Amino acid sequence: MSDRPHQNYRNHRSIDYIMNALALLYPAAAVLGFLGLASHSARWSAAAAIVLAVATLILAYKARVYSLKVQDRIIRLEMRLRLAALLKGDLEGKGETLALSQLIGLRFASDAEMPDLVRRVTAENITRADDIKKLVKDWQADNVRI
């Protein structure tokens, strides 16, 4: 399901170098701002403003990416629990084999249409969430999406 290498104890930790760099950009902006104030130089103040703006834009982007990753994890959990309760017989256990993109597409389907939709998605190997969403007949809205 994933193109990522196998995770183990030695490689399970990840370092977010961008967030570490941000931890340095904000103090750098403060230093540049103080230099601008102390020297009465517009160049230092402009540099501080640019560094601050760039750091803030990056921070906003990273916050959005993090919230979407968390939401995807919640969707995966929610859908696997839902499918475990809904899928019986030949479909039992299918929820564990579906990719995240398939789960995202299926989540808008009603409970009544879910088994047939899962059967079709797996039989036709439909993997794009958007393609699966177009197959949903009884749309169940998600009004709390991030």
Secondary structure as UniProt FT lines:
FT   TURN            9..11
FT   HELIX           17..39
FT   HELIX           42..86
FT   HELIX           89..91
FT   TURN            92..93
FT   HELIX           94..96
FT   HELIX           100..106
FT   TURN            107..108
FT   TURN            111..113
FT   HELIX           114..123
FT   TURN            124..125
FT   HELIX           129..135
FT   TURN            143..144
//
